[in-house]
Amino acid sequence: MNAPTSIPSITQSQSLFARAQQTIPGGVNSPVRAFRSVGGTPRFFARAQGPYLWDADGNRYVDTICSWGPAIVGHSHPSVIAAVQKAAESGLSFGAPTAGEVELAEWVRDHLPSMEMMRLTSSGTEATMSAIRVARGFTGRSKILKFEGCYHGHVDSLLVKAGSGLLTFGNPTSAGVPESFAAETIVLDYNDTAGVEACFAEHGAQIAAVIVEPIAGNMNLVRPVPGFLETLRRLCDSHKSLLIFDEVMTGFRVGARGVQGLTGIAPDLTTLGKVIGGGMPMGAFGGRKEIMSVVAPLGPVYQAGTLSGNPVAVAAGIATLKIISEPGFFETLTRITSELMQGLVQRARNAGIEGFVADSVGGMFGIYFSKSLPKHMDDVTASDRDQFNRFFHAMLDRGVYLAPSAYEAGFLSIQHQGEPIDFILKAADSAFANLQTAKAR
Ligand code: KE4
């Protein structure tokens, strides 16, 4: 299929968006979907299959978001759909334990041995919120250290940005978060190993936990520099703070054992989401038995959820995890993602665009209109966001759905092989040329 250069009609998305804004803030149930960062009309989707999405007007797109990670085996995979249908026919929710929850917990423990014990939640936010509470309950301390540009869900104590001053006690990034909450959160630059050393020297005895995206994906894809994660591990050990790897995005996305499997660095607590639910609402937090034994009903840290461990979501998760466990799954996913990045960089060069770089780990990727890969948030904000936005729309008009923000990573599925990849590269050829023409005007 030749890449179109404009989508014929998006009138259904336009009218749905107008209606949606009457009853839903921004017309969306999660802010990034509103296209505020890139402008234009968000697409309302009606159907997805494998690597493809169809919007309400029937336009086809190659998807490079995969629902922000969950659709790693491809949308509407027959095995996942069959598992969901079978589970649903036996009941949607019991509010009581089921065998599937045990099977899922054992599978996760076998793949992430640091998670000796865990609890399922209905979102990544619930997982990180609970992990923070467990860390505070286990250590009896209150301070949390996080990093600028890392997003851990809309948890009050984590919606905090670097404050002023040398050692940055946080300021809220969101209205509604009391200053007193933000004051318990210290925020440093990602990869600021020296800053972490200084922070622990001054505040170590008060730090309950460090929470980090071990490969950042919420300021676009940013890798840890050598020694950064190792320093966090060493300092948490020496100050008896807990190290929390927020692997909601990276868990079972960068490899079968997450970043902890790639690096050999075992956190004290891990949070998960996205892939483990296979597209259904699911999160998880867990760690050493000694730590998780503070969680009610075993211990004094309360945590609960009506739909936690929901049998239909668990069925989707187990079906998905079975597929990603197949031999060669991550080798293939890693290869196709890396090859696509190389293809995009080459086509940008061919079009005469020098400031375009790309990176990938496993099935997640980052593209940047910049001359070098970012190491922290300032590098990402220094990249050419306007050029990204023009590229985003040029690709959207050509039937490729990129993440609608320069500050988001992208995600492929195992189904992104052959035609969908060729289609993306053909669209990129034309989109990059379009950028150069626009620049020449
Ligand atoms: P949820 O509550 O959205 O399930 O998970 C929150 C979360 C926690 N930790 C990490 C590392 C995450 O990436 C996320 C959610 N990621 C965003 C993507 N940037 C979800 C998309 C959205 O907010 O709509």
Residues whose N, C-alpha, C, O or C-beta is under 5 A from the ligand:
A	BS01	KE4	S30 V32 W68 S123 G124 T125 Y151 H152 G153 E213 G217 N218 D246 V248 M249 G273
